[in-house]
Amino acid sequence: MGVESDEQYRQGTGRMTDQVQNREESLREALRVVIDPEIGMNVVELGLIRGIEIHEDRAHITMIMTTPFCPYAPQLLEQVRRTAQEFLNLPTTIEMGLEMWDPSMMEDGAADDWGLF
């Protein structure tokens, strides 16, 4: 956890930021169960989860696909949304980002299995 300034401590904002960050990290771990069926790797290690916003009453995830016309896109988007909603116990929306996926977005070491890097 980061070091809080006196002002952050009084306002509780430092701890709140750490709590949100921990919740996002925990959600990323929970999303590892969602596997891309064509590649056989999970959406987190592929780097497909591009943004997570967690609010008190809802959550929002931005996700991309490995290819623009991925035939599994609807299934993957819904599985990520449902997994996040069940994990957080919050209504969750998901959006498909327009960013083009690149193998460099994968977690460190994940591309080694492919012999890419």
C-alpha positions as CSV (number, residue, x, y, z in Angstrom):
1,M,0.0,0.0,0.0
2,G,1.1,3.5,-0.7
3,V,2.1,6.1,1.9
4,E,-0.8,8.5,2.7
5,S,-0.4,12.2,3.3
6,D,-1.9,13.7,6.4
7,E,-4.6,15.3,4.3
8,Q,-5.4,12.0,2.5
9,Y,-5.6,10.2,5.9
10,R,-8.0,12.8,7.3
11,Q,-10.2,12.6,4.2
12,G,-9.8,8.8,3.8
13,T,-9.0,9.2,0.1
14,G,-5.6,7.4,0.3
15,R,-7.2,4.3,1.8
16,M,-10.1,4.4,-0.6
17,T,-7.7,4.5,-3.6
18,D,-5.9,1.4,-2.2
19,Q,-9.2,-0.4,-1.6
20,V,-10.4,0.3,-5.2
21,Q,-7.0,-0.8,-6.5
22,N,-7.1,-4.0,-4.5
23,R,-10.7,-4.7,-5.7
24,E,-9.6,-4.2,-9.3
25,E,-6.7,-6.5,-8.9
26,S,-9.0,-9.1,-7.2
27,L,-11.4,-8.8,-10.1
28,R,-8.6,-9.3,-12.6
29,E,-7.7,-12.5,-10.8
30,A,-11.4,-13.6,-10.9
31,L,-11.5,-13.0,-14.6
32,R,-8.7,-15.5,-15.3
33,V,-11.4,-18.2,-15.5
34,V,-12.6,-16.7,-18.8
35,I,-10.6,-18.5,-21.5
36,D,-10.4,-17.5,-25.2
37,P,-11.5,-20.8,-26.8
38,E,-9.5,-20.2,-30.0
39,I,-6.2,-19.4,-28.2
40,G,-6.7,-21.4,-25.0
41,M,-5.4,-18.6,-22.8
42,N,-7.4,-16.4,-20.4
43,V,-8.5,-12.9,-21.2
44,V,-6.3,-11.3,-18.5
45,E,-3.0,-12.9,-19.6
46,L,-3.9,-12.0,-23.2
47,G,-4.3,-8.4,-22.2
48,L,-7.9,-8.1,-23.4
49,I,-9.2,-6.3,-20.3
50,R,-8.3,-2.7,-21.0
51,G,-10.2,-0.9,-18.3
52,I,-12.1,-1.5,-15.1
53,E,-14.2,1.1,-13.2
54,I,-15.7,0.0,-9.9
55,H,-18.2,2.4,-8.3
56,E,-20.3,1.9,-5.1
57,D,-23.4,0.8,-7.1
58,R,-22.0,-0.5,-10.4
59,A,-19.0,-1.6,-12.4
60,H,-17.9,-1.1,-16.0
61,I,-15.3,-3.0,-18.0
62,T,-13.7,-2.2,-21.3
63,M,-12.4,-5.2,-23.2
64,I,-10.9,-5.8,-26.7
65,M,-10.7,-8.9,-28.9
66,T,-7.6,-10.4,-30.4
67,T,-9.1,-9.9,-33.9
68,P,-11.8,-7.4,-35.1
69,F,-14.1,-10.1,-36.3
70,C,-13.6,-12.6,-33.5
71,P,-16.5,-15.2,-33.8
72,Y,-16.4,-15.6,-30.0
73,A,-16.7,-11.9,-29.1
74,P,-20.4,-12.0,-27.9
75,Q,-19.7,-15.1,-25.7
76,L,-16.5,-13.7,-24.3
77,L,-18.0,-10.3,-23.5
78,E,-21.0,-11.8,-21.8
79,Q,-18.8,-14.3,-19.8
80,V,-16.5,-11.5,-18.6
81,R,-19.6,-9.3,-17.7
82,R,-21.3,-12.1,-15.8
83,T,-18.1,-13.2,-14.0
84,A,-17.4,-9.7,-12.9
85,Q,-21.0,-9.1,-11.8
86,E,-21.0,-12.3,-9.7
87,F,-17.6,-11.6,-8.2
88,L,-18.4,-7.9,-7.3
89,N,-22.1,-8.5,-6.5
90,L,-22.7,-5.3,-8.5
91,P,-24.6,-4.6,-11.8
92,T,-21.8,-4.6,-14.4
93,T,-21.7,-3.3,-18.0
94,I,-19.1,-4.1,-20.6
95,E,-18.0,-2.3,-23.7
96,M,-15.9,-3.5,-26.6
97,G,-13.1,-1.2,-27.0
98,L,-11.8,-0.2,-30.5
99,E,-8.1,-0.5,-29.7
100,M,-6.4,-3.1,-31.9
101,W,-4.9,-6.0,-30.0
102,D,-1.2,-6.7,-30.3
103,P,0.8,-9.6,-28.8
104,S,2.9,-7.1,-26.8
105,M,-0.3,-6.5,-24.7
106,M,0.0,-10.0,-23.2
107,E,1.3,-10.4,-19.6
108,D,5.0,-10.8,-19.2
109,G,5.9,-14.4,-20.1
110,A,2.5,-15.3,-21.6
111,A,3.8,-15.0,-25.1
112,D,6.7,-17.3,-24.4
113,D,4.4,-20.3,-24.9
114,W,3.8,-19.0,-28.4
115,G,7.4,-18.4,-29.1
116,L,6.6,-14.8,-30.0
117,F,9.1,-13.0,-27.9
